């Protein structure tokens, strides 16, 4: 029999398995009593299977947004419950499941939530649950600042490279808050925090950023399955990044929002060459064109003017597309004639919806 089978896993081996640091495991043991149930005299910590199961549940609970102290309380209660063993802690309800609850129940943090879009008003107004819903918090070392609790859980899952947890958390964020709030207050802040950490840490955290981006993209594409809602009989909205721009996720969020509203889109993605964009506009005759620029170095104002001046249609009834200059790269200059610069996802969706409604109402040529 192997040494690991006899005595359990070392702290380092468990840390690698869970995607957390050994320091985190030692801290959980010291601060919350989440440690091996038995210790051998003269030996380092050894984690038995039931101990590892307990740690896996601790990771799932913190990834769902529960504070570590609350997650530890739930895990300790489950381990101490009569008639249970440590291997029963994780359960079968998936990430964020609370031991002893029905499958599918997600843990709710002791921190109150404040969702002004929900019936009954924000929970912070309820006297039994005082305290802020937003507060600076750790996402395993990511610079999150003042964010929703869901951001901290999302960041913890990303740093652990926990793909299943990311899928569940992103799906829950969209279901609980709607697409716009989920993007602007959960997904985008976490992506920005990972990006800042990557930029300040050399080559570290690249894998975290790539994994999180992939799962965010997947969640956005699942917001409105193809064919779920009929598409309005209007020309599409063309979505493209300007030449040299690689950030596509904001456009994917916009595409998801337009799909929710039943408006057709054509996504061209990252770094579309000017010649290709011009050809696509002239071939398709879009009602609107959204050009994304993340940095001022990529904001191509000459290209924006050219697209806004494009015209198509029969002689005597030629039309021009509305051009939205989206992203922080366009800031600092007055928008060109025929262009708009929306302040965020909701503003962009509303502007495009109003424009498409006008196109739909126009009499046929």
C-alpha positions as CSV (number, residue, x, y, z in Angstrom):
1,X,0.0,0.0,0.0
2,X,1.3,3.5,-0.9
3,X,2.3,6.0,1.7
4,X,-0.4,8.4,0.5
5,X,-3.1,5.7,0.8
6,X,-1.9,4.9,4.3
7,X,-1.5,8.4,5.7
8,X,-3.4,10.6,3.3
9,X,-2.2,13.4,1.1
10,X,0.3,16.1,2.0
11,X,-0.9,19.8,2.2
12,X,1.1,20.5,-1.0
13,X,-0.6,17.7,-2.9
14,X,-4.1,18.8,-1.7
15,X,-3.3,22.4,-2.7
16,X,-2.4,21.3,-6.2
17,X,-5.5,19.2,-6.5
18,X,-7.8,22.0,-5.4
19,X,-6.0,24.9,-7.2
20,X,-5.3,26.9,-4.0
21,X,-2.1,27.7,-2.2
22,X,-0.8,25.7,0.8
23,X,-0.9,28.9,2.7
24,X,-4.6,29.1,2.2
25,X,-5.2,25.6,3.5
26,X,-3.1,26.3,6.6
27,X,-5.0,29.6,7.1
28,X,-8.3,27.7,6.9
29,X,-7.1,25.2,9.5
30,X,-5.7,27.9,11.9
31,X,-8.6,30.4,11.6
32,X,-11.7,28.2,11.0
33,X,-10.7,24.7,12.2
34,X,-10.9,23.3,8.6
35,X,-8.1,20.8,9.0
36,X,-7.4,17.1,9.1
37,X,-9.7,15.2,11.4
38,X,-6.7,13.2,12.7
39,X,-3.0,13.9,12.9
40,X,-0.1,11.5,13.3
41,X,2.4,12.4,16.0
42,X,5.7,13.4,14.5
43,X,4.3,13.8,11.0
44,X,3.2,16.7,8.9
45,X,-0.5,17.2,8.2
46,X,-2.0,14.4,6.2
47,X,-5.4,14.8,4.6
48,X,-7.7,11.8,4.4
49,X,-10.3,11.4,1.7
50,X,-13.0,12.8,4.0
51,X,-10.8,15.8,4.7
52,X,-10.3,16.5,1.0
53,X,-14.0,16.2,0.4
54,X,-14.6,18.8,3.2
55,X,-12.0,21.2,1.5
56,X,-13.7,20.7,-1.9
57,X,-17.0,21.8,-0.4
58,X,-15.2,24.8,1.2
59,X,-13.9,25.8,-2.2
60,X,-17.4,25.4,-3.8
61,X,-19.0,27.5,-1.1
62,X,-16.5,30.3,-1.3
63,X,-16.7,30.3,-5.1
64,X,-20.5,30.9,-4.8
65,X,-19.7,34.1,-2.9
66,X,-20.0,32.9,0.7
67,X,-17.4,34.5,3.1
68,X,-14.8,31.9,4.2
69,X,-16.0,32.1,7.8
70,X,-19.6,31.2,6.8
71,X,-18.5,28.5,4.4
72,X,-16.4,27.0,7.2
73,X,-19.3,27.0,9.6
74,X,-21.4,25.1,7.1
75,X,-18.7,22.6,6.4
76,X,-17.9,22.0,10.1
77,X,-21.7,21.5,10.8
78,X,-21.9,18.9,8.1
79,X,-18.8,17.1,9.4
80,X,-20.2,17.1,13.0
81,X,-23.7,16.0,12.0
82,X,-24.6,12.6,13.5
83,X,-24.7,9.7,11.1
84,X,-22.6,11.4,8.4
85,X,-19.1,11.0,7.2
86,X,-16.7,13.4,5.7
87,X,-17.2,11.9,2.3
88,X,-20.9,13.1,2.4
89,X,-20.0,16.7,2.7
90,X,-19.9,17.7,-1.0
91,X,-23.3,16.3,-1.8
92,X,-24.8,16.1,-5.3
93,X,-26.3,19.5,-5.7
94,X,-23.4,21.0,-7.6
95,X,-21.3,24.1,-6.9
96,X,-22.6,26.2,-4.1
97,X,-24.8,23.4,-2.7
98,X,-25.5,23.6,1.1
99,X,-25.2,20.3,2.9
100,X,-28.6,19.0,4.1
101,X,-30.6,21.0,1.6
102,X,-32.5,20.0,-1.5
103,X,-30.5,19.5,-4.7
104,X,-30.0,22.8,-6.6
105,X,-30.1,25.0,-3.5
106,X,-27.3,27.6,-3.6
107,X,-25.6,29.0,-0.6
108,X,-26.6,32.5,0.3
109,X,-23.9,34.6,2.0
110,X,-24.5,36.1,5.4
111,X,-23.7,39.4,3.6
112,X,-27.0,41.0,2.5
113,X,-27.8,41.5,-1.2
114,X,-28.9,44.8,-2.7
115,X,-30.8,44.2,-6.0
116,X,-32.9,47.3,-6.8
117,X,-34.4,45.4,-9.7
118,X,-36.0,42.8,-7.5
119,X,-39.5,43.0,-6.1
120,X,-39.7,44.2,-2.5
121,X,-36.8,46.5,-2.7
122,X,-33.2,46.0,-1.7
123,X,-32.4,43.5,1.1
124,X,-30.2,46.1,2.8
125,X,-33.5,47.8,4.0
126,X,-34.5,44.7,6.0
127,X,-33.5,45.2,9.7
128,X,-32.6,41.5,10.3
129,X,-29.8,41.7,7.7
130,X,-27.8,44.9,8.2
131,X,-24.6,45.7,6.4
132,X,-23.5,46.5,2.8
133,X,-23.9,44.2,-0.1
134,X,-20.8,45.7,-1.7
135,X,-17.5,45.9,0.0
136,X,-13.9,45.5,-0.8
137,X,-13.0,41.9,-0.7
138,X,-10.5,39.3,-1.8
139,X,-10.8,37.2,-4.9
140,X,-7.7,35.2,-4.0
141,X,-5.4,38.2,-4.5
142,X,-7.2,39.9,-7.4
143,X,-7.7,43.7,-7.0
144,X,-11.5,43.7,-7.0
145,X,-12.2,46.8,-4.8
146,X,-15.9,47.6,-4.1
147,X,-17.9,44.9,-5.9
148,X,-20.8,42.6,-5.6
149,X,-20.2,39.4,-3.6
150,X,-20.7,37.4,-6.8
151,X,-17.5,39.0,-8.2
152,X,-15.4,37.6,-5.3
153,X,-16.9,34.1,-5.8
154,X,-16.2,34.3,-9.6
155,X,-12.6,35.5,-9.0
156,X,-11.9,32.7,-6.5
157,X,-13.2,30.1,-9.0
158,X,-11.1,31.6,-11.8
159,X,-7.9,31.6,-9.7
160,X,-8.6,27.9,-8.8
161,X,-9.2,27.2,-12.6
162,X,-12.6,25.7,-11.6
163,X,-14.4,25.6,-14.9
164,X,-17.6,23.9,-13.6
165,X,-18.0,26.5,-10.8
166,X,-17.5,29.3,-13.3
167,X,-20.3,28.0,-15.5
168,X,-22.6,27.7,-12.5
169,X,-21.8,31.1,-11.1
170,X,-22.1,32.9,-14.5
171,X,-25.4,31.2,-15.2
172,X,-26.8,32.1,-11.8
173,X,-25.6,35.8,-12.2
174,X,-27.6,36.1,-15.5
175,X,-30.6,34.4,-14.0
176,X,-30.6,36.4,-10.8
177,X,-29.8,39.9,-12.1
178,X,-30.5,39.9,-15.9
179,X,-27.9,40.2,-18.6
180,X,-27.1,43.9,-18.3
181,X,-26.4,43.9,-14.5
182,X,-24.6,40.5,-14.7
183,X,-22.3,41.9,-17.4
184,X,-21.7,45.4,-15.9
185,X,-21.5,44.4,-12.2
186,X,-20.3,40.8,-12.1
187,X,-18.5,39.7,-15.3
188,X,-16.8,42.9,-16.4
189,X,-15.3,43.9,-13.0
190,X,-13.9,40.4,-12.5
191,X,-12.4,40.4,-16.0
192,X,-10.9,43.8,-15.4
193,X,-9.4,42.6,-12.1
194,X,-7.8,39.6,-13.7
195,X,-6.5,41.8,-16.5
196,X,-4.9,44.2,-14.0
197,X,-3.3,41.3,-12.1
198,X,-2.0,39.8,-15.4
199,X,-0.5,43.1,-16.4
200,X,1.2,43.6,-13.0
201,X,2.5,40.0,-12.6
202,X,4.4,39.3,-15.8
203,X,3.4,36.0,-17.3
204,X,1.4,34.9,-14.3
205,X,-2.4,34.7,-14.4
206,X,-2.5,34.4,-18.2
207,X,-4.2,31.0,-17.8
208,X,-6.7,32.5,-15.3
209,X,-7.6,35.3,-17.8
210,X,-8.0,32.9,-20.7
211,X,-10.2,30.5,-18.8
212,X,-12.4,33.2,-17.3
213,X,-12.8,34.8,-20.8
214,X,-13.8,31.5,-22.4
215,X,-16.5,30.8,-19.8
216,X,-17.8,34.3,-19.9
217,X,-18.1,34.0,-23.7
218,X,-19.9,30.7,-23.3
219,X,-22.3,32.2,-20.8
220,X,-23.1,35.1,-23.1
221,X,-23.8,32.8,-26.1
222,X,-26.2,30.8,-23.9
223,X,-28.3,33.8,-22.9
224,X,-30.6,33.5,-25.9
225,X,-30.4,30.2,-27.8
226,X,-30.8,30.4,-31.5
227,X,-34.4,30.3,-32.6
228,X,-35.8,30.9,-29.2
229,X,-37.3,34.3,-30.2
230,X,-38.3,35.4,-33.7
231,X,-36.0,37.9,-35.3
232,X,-37.4,41.3,-36.3
233,X,-37.6,41.8,-40.1
234,X,-35.1,44.7,-40.1
235,X,-31.5,44.9,-41.4
236,X,-29.0,43.5,-38.9
237,X,-26.6,45.3,-36.5
238,X,-23.0,44.7,-37.5
239,X,-20.6,44.3,-34.6
240,X,-16.9,44.6,-35.1
241,X,-13.7,45.5,-33.3
242,X,-11.6,48.1,-35.1
243,X,-8.2,47.1,-36.7
244,X,-5.7,46.1,-34.0
245,X,-8.4,45.6,-31.3
246,X,-8.7,42.1,-29.8
247,X,-11.3,42.6,-27.0
248,X,-14.5,41.0,-28.2
249,X,-16.3,40.1,-25.0
250,X,-18.1,43.5,-24.7
251,X,-19.4,43.0,-28.2
252,X,-20.5,39.5,-27.3
253,X,-22.5,40.9,-24.4
254,X,-24.1,43.4,-26.8
255,X,-24.9,40.7,-29.2
256,X,-26.6,38.7,-26.4
257,X,-28.6,41.7,-25.4
258,X,-29.8,42.3,-28.9
259,X,-30.7,38.7,-29.3
260,X,-32.8,38.9,-26.2
261,X,-34.7,41.8,-27.8
262,X,-35.2,39.9,-31.0
263,X,-32.9,42.0,-33.1
264,X,-30.6,40.4,-35.8
265,X,-26.9,40.8,-35.5
266,X,-23.7,39.9,-37.4
267,X,-20.7,39.4,-35.2
268,X,-17.3,40.0,-37.0
269,X,-15.2,39.8,-33.9
270,X,-11.6,40.9,-33.3
271,X,-9.4,43.2,-35.4
272,X,-11.5,43.5,-38.5
273,X,-9.4,45.1,-41.3
274,X,-10.8,48.4,-42.7
275,X,-11.2,47.0,-46.2
276,X,-13.1,44.0,-44.9
277,X,-15.4,46.1,-42.8
278,X,-16.1,48.5,-45.7
279,X,-16.9,45.5,-48.0
280,X,-19.3,44.0,-45.4
281,X,-21.1,47.2,-44.8
282,X,-21.7,47.7,-48.5
283,X,-22.8,44.1,-49.1
284,X,-25.1,43.8,-46.1
285,X,-26.6,47.3,-45.8
286,X,-26.8,47.1,-42.0
287,X,-29.1,49.4,-40.0
288,X,-26.3,50.1,-37.5
289,X,-22.6,49.4,-37.1
290,X,-21.0,49.1,-33.7
291,X,-17.2,49.7,-33.6
292,X,-15.4,48.6,-30.4
293,X,-12.2,50.2,-29.2
294,X,-10.7,49.4,-25.9
295,X,-7.7,51.9,-26.0
296,X,-7.2,55.2,-27.6
297,X,-4.4,53.7,-29.6
298,X,-6.8,51.6,-31.6
299,X,-9.6,54.2,-32.0
300,X,-9.8,54.8,-35.7
301,X,-11.8,58.0,-36.2
302,X,-11.1,58.1,-39.9
303,X,-12.7,54.7,-40.2
304,X,-15.7,55.7,-38.1
305,X,-16.3,58.7,-40.4
306,X,-16.0,56.5,-43.5
307,X,-18.5,54.0,-42.2
308,X,-20.9,56.7,-41.1
309,X,-20.7,58.2,-44.6
310,X,-21.4,54.9,-46.4
311,X,-24.7,54.7,-48.2
312,X,-26.6,51.9,-49.9
313,X,-30.0,51.2,-51.4
314,X,-31.8,52.2,-54.6
315,X,-31.1,55.6,-56.2
316,X,-33.3,58.3,-54.6
317,X,-33.8,56.3,-51.4
318,X,-30.3,55.6,-50.2
319,X,-29.7,55.1,-46.5
320,X,-26.8,55.3,-44.1
321,X,-26.1,53.2,-41.1
322,X,-26.1,54.5,-37.5
323,X,-22.6,54.1,-36.1
324,X,-22.0,53.4,-32.4
325,X,-18.5,54.2,-31.1
326,X,-18.4,51.7,-28.2
327,X,-15.6,51.3,-25.7
328,X,-13.3,53.6,-23.7
329,X,-10.9,54.1,-26.7
330,X,-13.3,56.6,-28.2
331,X,-13.5,58.8,-25.1
332,X,-12.2,62.4,-25.2
333,X,-13.5,63.5,-28.5
334,X,-16.8,64.8,-29.8
335,X,-18.6,62.0,-31.7
336,X,-18.5,62.4,-35.5
337,X,-21.7,63.3,-37.3
338,X,-23.8,60.2,-37.8
339,X,-22.3,58.5,-34.8
340,X,-23.3,57.9,-31.1
341,X,-21.0,57.1,-28.2
342,X,-23.1,55.0,-25.6
343,X,-22.0,55.1,-22.0
344,X,-22.6,51.4,-21.3
345,X,-24.3,48.2,-22.4
346,X,-27.8,49.3,-21.4
347,X,-27.5,52.6,-23.2
348,X,-26.2,50.9,-26.3
349,X,-29.1,48.4,-26.3
350,X,-31.6,51.2,-25.9
351,X,-30.2,53.3,-28.7
352,X,-30.1,50.4,-31.1
353,X,-33.6,49.3,-30.1
354,X,-35.0,52.8,-30.8
355,X,-33.1,53.0,-34.1
356,X,-34.3,49.6,-35.2
357,X,-37.9,50.5,-34.3
358,X,-37.6,53.5,-36.5
359,X,-36.3,51.4,-39.4
360,X,-39.1,48.9,-38.9
361,X,-41.7,51.7,-38.9
362,X,-40.4,53.3,-42.1
363,X,-42.6,52.7,-45.2
364,X,-41.2,50.3,-47.7
365,X,-39.4,51.7,-50.8
